[in-house]
C-alpha cells in the first residue's frame, strides 16, 4: 500500500492553477485513487484517467509519490476555495461559524473526488488528515477570526480560537464522512451552542 509518509518529497514547484494541466492530472489522480485504491495507484493509471501521454505526465511529476504530495496540496487549496466561496455567498458575520461548518460538511459537494478517496481509502486519508490537521485548523481559524471573540467561552479565555476551529474541522469531517438526515442540524446546533 502507498504509505502516507511517501508523500513528503514533492517540491511544490509545479503550477497547480485550477484548470491547468497539472490540476487536470491531480483530479485524475484523485479519481484513480478513489476508484482503484492506493494498492493499484500508478502513473500509468493516472495518465489514462487524465487522457494524457506518459511523457506529459512525467514532465509534471516524476513519480506517484510526487503526485500524492501534490494531491495533498491540491486538496488543501481546494478546501480553502470552498470556505472562501461559502463566505462570499453568505458573508453574514452572525452566521459565520455555521457557514464555515456547513462548507466543511459539504466539502464533498465542492470536491467529490476527495471525499470518494476518503471513503475508498480511509486509512490512507486518516494519515493525510492527521498530518495536515494544523493547516486546516488555521484555515478555519482565519475564517472565523472576525467573530470568534463573540463566543463567550473564547472571550472568557476558557477555550482558544484554535480549539474552536479544531472542533469545526472535526465536526465537518464527521459530517461529510457519515452523511445522515441530521447532518444539517449539527451545524445549526453547534453555531447556537457557541453563541451562548
N, C-alpha and C positions, 0 to 999 in steps of 0.2 A: 504494500500500500504506500502511496505517496505520503510521506510524513509532513506535517506542518513545518517542521524545522527545515525542510528543503527549500522553503520559500524565502529564505533570508538573503540570497545573493543578488537579486535584481538591483541594478544600479540607478533606476529611475530616470535614465536619460531619454527614454522613448517618449515621444509626444503622445499623451493619452487623450487628446482633444476628442470630444464626442463627435461621432460620425466620420472620424478618420479611419485609416486602415488599421492602425493599432487598436482602436476601440472596437472595430469590427472583429478583429482577432480575439480580443478579450471576451466579447459577448459570445463568440463561437466557443471559446474555451469554457465559459460558464455552462453553456448548453451541453457541451460534450461531457463535462464533469457531472452535470445533473442526470444525463441520460445513461452514461456508461460507468460512472463511479470512478473513484481515484485509482483503483487497480488497473483499469483499462485506459487511463488518461495518457494520451500520446500526442506528439507533434503531428503525426500523420492524421489522427482523428480531428485535431484542431483545424488543420489545413483543409480537410474535406468539408467540415462544418462551415468554415468561413468562405469556402469556394475560392481559395487562393492557392497558388503554386507553393511547393516546398521552398523554392528559392525566395519568394516574397516573405513567407513566414520566417525563415531564418535571417532575413535582412532585419527584421524587427526584434526577434527573440532567438537566442542561441540554444535554449533548452526548455524543456517543460517546467523545470524549476524556475526559470526566469518568467515564464508565462504565469505560473502560480503567484509569484510575488507581485507581478503587475496586475493580476486579477484582484489581489488584496487591495492594492492602491485604487484600482478602478471601482471596486465595490464601496470603499470608503468615500471616494469622491462622489459617487452616485448617491450615497446616503446624505451627504451634505447638500447636494442639489435637491433631494426630496424634502429635506427640512426647510431649505430656503424657499422652495416652491409653495409649501404649505403655509409658511408665514406670509409670503407675498399674497396668497389667495385669501388669507384671513389674518390681517395684521393686528386685530383687536388684542391689546395687551391683557385685557381681562380674561381672555381665553387662551393665552399663550401656552400655559402648561398643557392644557387639553389638546391644543393644536399640535404641539411637538410630540406628545404621546401618541395621538392618532396617526401622525405621519410615520412614526416608528412602527406602530401596529400594522399599518397599511403599506409598509415598505414593499411588500410582495406585489402590490398593485403597480407600484412605480418601477420595480425591477424584479419581475417574476423569476428570471433565471437564477438570481442569487438565492432566493428563498427555495427554489427547487433543489439547489445544491444542499441547502440546509436539511431538506427532507431526505435526500438520497444518501448523503454522507454526513450524518450528524456528528460522528467522531472527528472527522476532518474539520468540520465547521466549528465545533466546540474549541478545538485547538486554535483556530483562527480568532474566534471571539475572545478567548482568554488572553491572547497576545495583543489584541488591538483594543480591548475594552477601555484603556485610558484615553485613546483617541476619540472614541465615541462618546465617552463621558464629557470630554472637553467640548465636542461639537454641541452637545445638548446644553452644557453649562453656559456656553456663549449664547445659545438661542433663548434661554430663559433668563439671562442676565438682567434684562430690563424690568423683570417682575419678581425676581427671586427674593428680594428683601421684603416684599409684601407678605411672604409666607411667615406666619408667626413663629414657627419653630426655627427658621433661619434668622429672623431679626432678633430673637432671644438668644441666639448662639447655641441652641440645643442641637442643631444639625447644620451642616455646611451646604453651600450651593452645589458642590461636587457630589455630596451624598444624595441630594435630591435628584441631580442629573443621573446618577447611577441607578436610582430606583426607577426613573423613567425608562432608561435603557433596558433594565431587566424586565419591567412590565411589558415594554414594547416587544422584546424578543419572545416573551411568553405569549403575547397576543398574536404575533404572526406565525409562531410555531404550533400553537394549539388554538385553531380557529373554533369559535363557538358563538351561539347567538348572544351571549353576554359580553363578548369582547368590546363592543362599542360602549357598553355601560361602564366597564372598568375605567376607561379614560375619563369619563364624566365624573364618576365617583371619586377617583384619585384627585382630580382637579378640585372637587368640592372639599375633600379632606385637607388639602394643603392650604386652601384659603382660610380654613379655620372656622 
